Amino acid sequence: MAGIFNSAVAASAISAAWELGLFDEIRARGVVNVQAFAGEHDLDAPSLLGLCRALSAVDVVEREGAKVSAGPLFEETCRTRSFFHWLTRGSGDLFQRMPEVARTGNRKGEYYRRDSAAIAYACREISAFCYDPWFREALDGLDFDVRVVADLGCGSGERLLQVLRRYPHSRALGVDIARPALDFARAAADAEGLGERVEFVHADVLDLDPRPEFAEVEVLTCFMMGHDFWPRERCAAALLRLRTLFPRARRLLIGDATRSQGLDDAELPVFTLGFELAHDLMGTFIPTREDWESVFDGSGWTLRRTHAIDIAVGEVIFELDRT
């Protein structure tokens, strides 16, 4: 039981250590004096030392007094740190309120909260290793020049910035319902000098109104939110509506997680349990890969290629052509 309890504490400590820059410091220096690091970064030394004790308890770091270094699980933790940030920072309130959220009488209106900026921050890195290599492959497979691309549920805006870097004459449009995520995206675009080539729209992707700029879009992307289109009838209708809203869109790229199948509860890999439980609590259906492939018939889009990635939560990218 101590292992379970200490792991729960360590999950938050991993998120905090990433955000505070401690992991990067350990990687750069090898051995870090916690008190000196706290003084250099205006941090409370006892709090930081307690955080390191939590990391040491689960073998992320090794600690001798105030000195910490990489532990047996350090590299794997650094590789998956964004999952912990998504869990504890982005979705912490949702899990904290699990008893209230689980009560049927409470499940109406805005009955849960999540930190959209923290989720965008985490998803930027999650996307980098769960989707981006295959996303670039899908871009390489385009048989036409990219002039205008729109990302539905753009989050941090990183995917649009990738397109703008790759195609110097392109323009981009990002749509998201979360204002904090859009603020993050605008700042990132401006920091790279790309702000004049991208426009961000605050809107619900599931309830979009026609806009003149939509008519110019040739490539549509939608990553890590396609499950919000479901259940099936709503998804089919949403795909058909995208054809109307974006009349010149020739390619639609949908990248998303899919529901796990055939795994015992004790065999679930990192992130899967948290991701699926969070969406169960929010009342969001997570389709399987087969669910997705079966909905494309009659949707106005033809499945061109499927990229089965399956790193953490059954990730997949569907390349769709306008029928």
Salt bridges, closest charged atoms under 4 A:
GLU19 OE1 - HIS85 NE2 3.04
GLU19 OE2 - ARG89 NH2 2.97
ASP24 OD1 - ARG81 NH1 3.72
GLU25 OE2 - ARG29 NE 2.84
GLU40 OE1 - ARG29 NH2 3.79
GLU75 OE1 - ARG27 NH2 2.67
ASP93 OD1 - ARG113 NH2 3.26
GLU125 OE2 - ARG81 NE 2.90
GLU137 OE2 - ARG305 NH2 2.57
ASP140 OD1 - ARG166 NH2 2.12
ASP143 OD1 - ARG251 NH2 3.76
ASP151 OD2 - ARG159 NH1 3.86
GLU158 OE1 - ARG124 NH2 2.81
GLU158 OE2 - ARG165 NH1 3.19
ASP183 OD1 - ARG186 NH1 3.40
GLU192 OE2 - ARG165 NH2 2.71
GLU199 OE2 - ARG211 NH2 3.91
GLU213 OE2 - ARG211 NE 2.99
GLU216 OE1 - ARG171 NH2 2.55
GLU218 OE2 - ARG147 NH2 2.50
ASP228 OD1 - HIS227 NE2 3.93
ASP256 OD2 - HIS227 ND1 2.77
GLU276 OE1 - ARG259 NH1 3.38
ASP280 OD1 - ARG259 NH2 3.03
GLU293 OE2 - ARG289 NE 3.27
GLU319 OE1 - ARG251 NH1 3.81
GLU319 OE2 - HIS307 NE2 2.51
ASP321 OD1 - ARG251 NE 2.42
ASP321 OD2 - ARG304 NH1 3.01
